[in-house]
Amino acid sequence: MFRYFSLSFNVTECGVISFRISAPRILFIYYLNNILCAATLPPVIRLGAIFTEDERDSSVDHSFKYAVYRINKDNMLLSNTQLIYDIEYASHEDSFRATKKVCRQLESGVQVIFGPSDPFLSTHVQSICESFDVPHIKTRIDYGAGIKKLFINLYPPQSLMNLAHIDMMKFLNWTKCAIIYEDEYGLFNPQNLYHSTLDMPTEMYIRQATPDSYREVLRSVRQKEIFKVIVDTKPTNINHFFRAVLQLQMNDHRYHYMFTTFDLEVFDLEDFKYNGVNITAFRLINVESRRYVEVLEHMQKLPHSGLDTVNGKPYIQTQSALMFDSVYTFAAGLLELEKSLLLTSHNISCSKETKWSGGLSLYKYISEASINGLTGRISFFEGHRSNFQFDILKLKHNKVQKVGFWRPNVGVNIIDRTSFYDIDITNTTLLVMTREEMPYVMLKRDTHQTGNDRFEGFCIDLLKAIAKQVGFQFKIKLVPDNMYGVYNPETKAWNGIVRELVERRADLAVASMTINYARESVIDFTKPFMNLGIGILFKLWVYRGNLLRHHLRTWISGEFELLMDVNPDSLELIE
């Protein structure tokens, strides 16, 4: 006869459910319970990382090690598992040795590969990871074409980087700009950016440059009278670019430089703070988040934090923040996998073609991870970063400040629209060219008025409002030939207001000038302040006599009764 016992057992949650079972089956159930209730993650997980030689002991290197250290100390994240890293350093030019180092790491049991930052080496590492179904986590922009698998990239996609710059160009109404890039592995592809802006009335001047040719290229930009410049150069060479700008004196309020670096704040902008030059960039790190503040405070307590200093305050650069976030993204994937699957080890060798059976499952959970990191909200679509946000930075009030943000599905959102016109030109008087035309620009009947007080009209009111908001003085001058501007193909010269602007005898013009392709090729226009609906003002009965101007003006101002005293025989209809 069997004896029965009461045993607590639950297959799914290891909770409290009572069964009456026979004694011979107790041992079997005991072992089954231990298997089902045990942690599905092994006690030790090995992480592989490939860094370039110049990243040895760098902030990126320290950030990777620090993230592993924090996760191992966090009892709430991976309480039963310890992460161990295996770092190899490779030369930029030696892909053969880099490949050998990756194979050694895989044979030692690493279950994920981080890096490298070098695009050439990264291609080889990605190829090996694809061959053996090992997840590959990257923190650099991806240039390669074609379908890839088993990669996770925390860096924003190149297509969205192009879109962000296009949206900024549209917001700033850039009709003519230069793109200076250093090599094919920059933040975005200049040719793709050019094709993406074909629907924009923007003339682009694209030049490749190195520190040795910055002055030559910038001099060419100045000769072409281009004042809007996108600069896509390596962060290590930005100070060389600044020096070339200063040497050519291309640093006044007319110029606007948009840098592709995410770390504009770390550079010395002292020579650009007091002359009104416009400098803009994006920032990926959310420095206002509690996560960033907490990590920054903790890193300062470490002897080798790898932190940078900006304006006397500690700062985490973007590549370091991305590396930190990548390790936590991997940990978040492990945490989700632990709830449902058993992570198996592998026995990979580059001399064999055996894939890791658990690699695809691990990749799936990493790619579905979603966390709040130093670089904002992190989530992925097909391995690419999605739903992120850029802060828009602007050199403003003698320091770099956040003036807005950009999101893929939102576009540009500027907090303070005056920030892009915040230049100290209150002591500067701009010469404004215009032409007399009712009701836009008219001379007052009071002949005792002098200077700007002689003029009135819609454009004059508009000019005064802009000057008050931006903060500048102006002097109005009528164009000598009373023309807006027509190009003469025989003399190859312009006349009218366009000529005054092209030959720089005027700083700007305010008039009801028609925007066409020929004029836009030599001067910049604002967005139209009024459409053709204003034409209704001209379909009315007016005097044939000398009082035409006065009565037209009073009708526009709303004094309709003055026109009622007019003799009908002296009126004509103007269509």
Secondary structure, DSSP 8 states (H G I E B T S, - for coil): ---EEEEE--TTT----EEEEEGGGHHHHHHHHHHHHS-SS-SEEEEEEEEEGGGTTSHHHHHHHHHHHHHHH-TTTSTT-EEEEEEEEE-TT-HHHHHHHHHHHHHHT---EE--SSHHHHHHHHHHHHHHT--EEE-S-----S---SEEE-S--HHHHHHHHHHHHHHHT-SEEEEEESSTTSSS-HHHHHHHTTTS--EEEEEE--TTTHHHHHHHHHHTT--EEEEE--GGGHHHHHHHHHHTT--STT-EEEE--S-GGGS--GGGSSS--EEEEEE-S-TTSHHHHHHHHHHTTSTT---EEETTEEE--HHHHHHHHHHHHHHHHHHHHHTT---------TTS----TTHHHHHHHHHT--EEETTEEEEEETTEEES--EEEEEEETTEEEEEEEEETTTEEEES-GGGGG----TT-EEEEEE--BTTTBEE-S-TT--GGGGEESHHHHHHHHHHHHHT-EEEEEE-TT-----EETTTTEE-HHHHHHHTTS-SEE-S-----HHHHTTS-----SS-GGGGGGGSSEEESSTTHHHHHHHHHTT-GGGGGGS-GGGEEE--
